[in-house]
Amino acid sequence: MPIRHLHYLRILSFTDGVTLLLTMGIGSTLKRLADIHEPVYVFGMLHGIVFITLAIYTFYLLARGVVSFRTTCLVAIASVIPFAPFFLDRHLKRLEDGRAVVAATQVE
């Protein structure tokens, strides 16, 4: 069961990173250079929804004991730094693979 939760956390973190880059990269560039404000509103709203969902889900996993406090802090920090979620994905993948090995050995 926790393996699936970690996979969902990886997907949410990756999506948060993409929406942050869309907001800052495309939205802000169009706003500054072409005076087009709509992409900032759209990408900003999308990023806000994904960010809040990621925060709630991460604290939910912390409360259930699926992730550690350290991992929760890493997710929180990575969610506000551009490109950081893509580096965090490597940590979450190792955590997910480690849990998969433990789960497989417990079945046998």
Backbone torsions as a table, in degrees:
resi	resn	phi	psi	omega
1	MET	NA	-47.4	-179.3
2	PRO	-63.8	-25.2	-179.6
3	ILE	-61.8	-43.3	179.3
4	ARG	-63.9	-38.4	178.7
5	HIS	-62.7	-41.9	178.8
6	LEU	-65.9	-36.4	177.6
7	HIS	-64.5	-43.3	177.8
8	TYR	-63.9	-37.1	177.2
9	LEU	-63.5	-41.0	177.4
10	ARG	-62.0	-43.4	180.0
11	ILE	-63.8	-45.1	179.5
12	LEU	-63.3	-42.3	180.0
13	SER	-64.8	-43.1	178.6
14	PHE	-63.4	-43.5	179.0
15	THR	-63.4	-39.1	176.5
16	ASP	-61.2	-42.3	178.3
17	GLY	-63.0	-41.4	179.4
18	VAL	-65.9	-45.2	-179.0
19	THR	-67.3	-33.4	176.2
20	LEU	-64.9	-43.1	178.6
21	LEU	-66.6	-36.9	176.3
22	LEU	-63.4	-43.6	-179.7
23	THR	-63.9	-48.9	-176.2
24	MET	-78.4	-40.2	-175.4
25	GLY	-76.8	-55.2	-176.5
26	ILE	-88.1	-50.4	-175.8
27	GLY	-61.0	-51.0	-178.7
28	SER	-67.6	-35.9	178.4
29	THR	-64.5	-45.6	178.1
30	LEU	-65.5	-35.3	179.2
31	LYS	-65.3	-44.6	-176.8
32	ARG	-76.7	-42.8	-173.3
33	LEU	-86.8	-37.0	-174.7
34	ALA	-114.3	1.5	-179.3
35	ASP	56.6	38.4	176.2
36	ILE	-106.6	114.1	-173.1
37	HIS	-94.9	-17.7	-173.5
38	GLU	-61.0	-42.5	179.8
39	PRO	-60.7	-32.3	178.0
40	VAL	-65.2	-40.4	179.1
41	TYR	-65.1	-46.0	-177.0
42	VAL	-68.3	-53.7	-179.2
43	PHE	-66.9	-35.2	178.3
44	GLY	-64.9	-42.0	177.8
45	MET	-66.0	-43.0	178.2
46	LEU	-62.2	-44.5	178.4
47	HIS	-64.0	-39.9	178.8
48	GLY	-61.0	-43.0	179.3
49	ILE	-64.8	-45.8	-180.0
50	VAL	-66.1	-40.4	-179.9
51	PHE	-62.2	-46.7	179.7
52	ILE	-64.5	-41.5	178.1
53	THR	-61.9	-43.5	178.1
54	LEU	-61.6	-44.3	-179.4
55	ALA	-62.7	-47.0	-179.5
56	ILE	-63.7	-44.6	-178.2
57	TYR	-65.9	-38.7	179.2
58	THR	-64.6	-43.7	178.7
59	PHE	-69.6	-30.9	174.3
60	TYR	-63.1	-44.5	178.8
61	LEU	-66.8	-34.7	175.8
62	LEU	-63.9	-44.1	-179.3
63	ALA	-64.9	-32.5	179.5
64	ARG	-84.1	-7.9	179.0
65	GLY	82.5	15.9	180.0
66	VAL	-77.7	-38.6	178.5
67	VAL	-120.7	156.9	179.6
68	SER	-85.5	171.1	176.9
69	PHE	-64.8	-35.8	178.2
70	ARG	-61.4	-46.5	179.2
71	THR	-64.3	-38.2	177.1
72	THR	-61.5	-43.6	177.4
73	CYS	-64.1	-41.2	178.0
74	LEU	-61.5	-42.4	178.6
75	VAL	-64.3	-43.0	-179.5
76	ALA	-63.5	-42.9	-180.0
77	ILE	-69.3	-43.1	-178.0
78	ALA	-66.7	-24.0	-176.5
79	SER	-74.4	-12.4	-179.7
80	VAL	-114.0	-0.4	179.7
81	ILE	-110.9	123.9	179.2
82	PRO	-58.3	140.7	-179.9
83	PHE	71.2	-12.5	-179.6
84	ALA	-65.1	-37.2	178.8
85	PRO	-60.2	-27.0	-179.6
86	PHE	-74.0	-30.5	174.2
87	PHE	-78.5	-34.2	177.3
88	LEU	-64.8	-30.2	-178.9
89	ASP	-57.9	-35.6	178.3
90	ARG	-63.1	-42.6	178.2
91	HIS	-64.4	-44.8	-179.0
92	LEU	-66.8	-35.3	178.0
93	LYS	-64.7	-43.8	177.4
94	ARG	-62.9	-40.6	177.8
95	LEU	-63.3	-43.5	179.4
96	GLU	-64.5	-43.6	179.2
97	ASP	-65.7	-37.8	177.2
98	GLY	-63.6	-39.4	178.0
99	ARG	-69.3	-33.6	179.2
100	ALA	-65.7	-39.3	178.8
101	VAL	-65.9	-43.2	179.2
102	VAL	-63.7	-43.1	180.0
103	ALA	-64.6	-38.9	-179.3
104	ALA	-67.6	-37.3	-179.6
105	THR	-73.8	-26.1	178.4
106	GLN	-75.5	-26.3	-179.8
107	VAL	-71.1	-37.9	-175.8
108	GLU	-70.2	NA	NA
